[in-house]
């Protein structure tokens, strides 16, 4: 037996957790991220100070930000390593709820230890305690119940044993992984217990590949064998199974094209002749055009989000679906014929069944033609410039911002900036983004010929993930350049872990696309008939509206105060210089790119179902509602 505090038991247990995947064993918990407060600094803080073992202690600057770093680190390690996060009671705990939701939606393991109220209730209420009048048992941490895969509250020191074992169960489950929140009552952190030595033994959690059932493979093979023009959707499950090469061989053998989701991108190589690129609302013409004519959709490791399926409108009404997924929940979607199994094993088994049947698709020149057509569009987007013949790519609503912005700030178009960055930075650099218009540009335009380098958080589309996510990428892949593709709106919302990157000597590069507002949502509101309402960064005018002059922010000057090497790019030439020079730096960099509004990619034949009002005094809104209803009537109902 070992007498120690509950907090000391947490540290010792975490230090002895390992995972094994395909016979390769790795230490599972790298360390603990924390912003110390009174709820953890004495309990968990003492445990880490006294004997942290092989764990590293990282200092976050914002609880949400540090948890995003941890989630990104886990993702870029293909879910084989994690960093736990600990916060104080109250606002520190509440700050991590958004990050917990982000991790859970994206099936990324994230272990959280938010401090909680006193189990004894002696100091009642303790500082920062949330009091719910109908139950003193309810605290801030009950908010985690809706956004985690496993939730627990430790009110006695011995409870931590079953809680931590269950946490490991969930964190290493390929189908059910996500956020785990173990609320630790701050008085119990310091309470001691005689823990059995067996609890602290080295544990190796086997992350196993779920073998496909013969009957299920036969079922999906029967559907695919009838297909003349099938299409594979490569989802995040392909990435985490490390099945990209297997999928490429499968598609080449049977002459089947594949398209990528945001999570699946970089599992396969962009240069592969069967890779059509992005699919759906943020997809390109190649993927969407082929998808509309496909008779069988083979979804591998995808949860069929509304962006992937264009709100279930992208595919033919009589198209059939088959799925390969470790999650039974996702495998059942779209009335699919399913195989609940590991992506790599499922692809292999399906391939064997199709080979025995002598199967080959009926595609002739369509795949190459689709790729060639998109290559021409890419060339146009890369060379898109502001001149006297300039036309915005987004024709939504009021474009008066464009000449105003070009005169006062800069003339770089967003698509040209993305293309230039991709051209000049290393092929194996990691690219991180999350929200706004950049996910669309990147899914369409970003090429990934180095596997597992694309870190897009688009399951929750969480503004503020970008810079924290880039730091997580750098911590996971320290030998590669790491890039955060970030809008000015997201930067203003959360960029605190930029300072942590300096503290940890982990160089990241922030590509800050400043279009003076929430440009993506501005496009959405104006394209649906709503006016320019609170989405551009403008002063309040004489009429009391937010329609005055643009708020001009020198982001480079702000970031330089942290110690970041900064640049401002108002032209393509200045951007090229900044990118090349930033590669020479050893500290984190930020390039403040002044991009013209309305110059992001758009369209390519996909519809997105949004909540347009059914009645309005504005005829433009009424027209938008009619269009929405027409599209909805063409889409699948479930």
Secondary structure as UniProt FT lines:
FT   STRAND          2..5
FT   HELIX           6..14
FT   TURN            15..16
FT   STRAND          17..21
FT   TURN            22..23
FT   STRAND          24..27
FT   STRAND          29..35
FT   TURN            38..43
FT   HELIX           44..50
FT   TURN            53..54
FT   STRAND          56..59
FT   HELIX           63..76
FT   TURN            77..79
FT   STRAND          82..87
FT   HELIX           91..95
FT   HELIX           97..105
FT   TURN            106..107
FT   STRAND          110..116
FT   TURN            127..128
FT   TURN            133..134
FT   TURN            136..137
FT   HELIX           140..146
FT   STRAND          150..154
FT   TURN            157..158
FT   HELIX           159..171
FT   TURN            174..176
FT   STRAND          179..185
FT   HELIX           186..189
FT   STRAND          192..195
FT   HELIX           197..200
FT   STRAND          203..206
FT   HELIX           214..225
FT   STRAND          230..234
FT   HELIX           236..240
FT   TURN            241..242
FT   HELIX           244..254
FT   STRAND          257..260
FT   TURN            262..266
FT   TURN            270..271
FT   TURN            273..274
FT   STRAND          275..278
FT   HELIX           280..282
FT   HELIX           285..293
FT   STRAND          296..300
FT   HELIX           306..309
FT   TURN            310..313
FT   TURN            317..318
FT   STRAND          320..325
FT   HELIX           328..331
FT   HELIX           333..335
FT   STRAND          337..340
FT   HELIX           343..356
FT   TURN            357..358
FT   HELIX           366..382
FT   TURN            388..389
FT   HELIX           400..408
FT   HELIX           414..424
FT   TURN            427..428
FT   STRAND          430..433
FT   TURN            436..437
FT   HELIX           438..445
FT   TURN            451..452
FT   STRAND          454..456
FT   TURN            463..464
FT   HELIX           465..476
FT   TURN            478..479
FT   STRAND          482..487
FT   HELIX           488..493
FT   HELIX           497..503
FT   TURN            504..505
FT   STRAND          509..514
FT   HELIX           519..527
FT   TURN            528..529
FT   TURN            542..543
FT   HELIX           555..560
FT   TURN            561..563
FT   STRAND          565..569
FT   HELIX           572..582
FT   TURN            583..584
FT   STRAND          589..595
FT   TURN            597..598
FT   HELIX           619..634
//
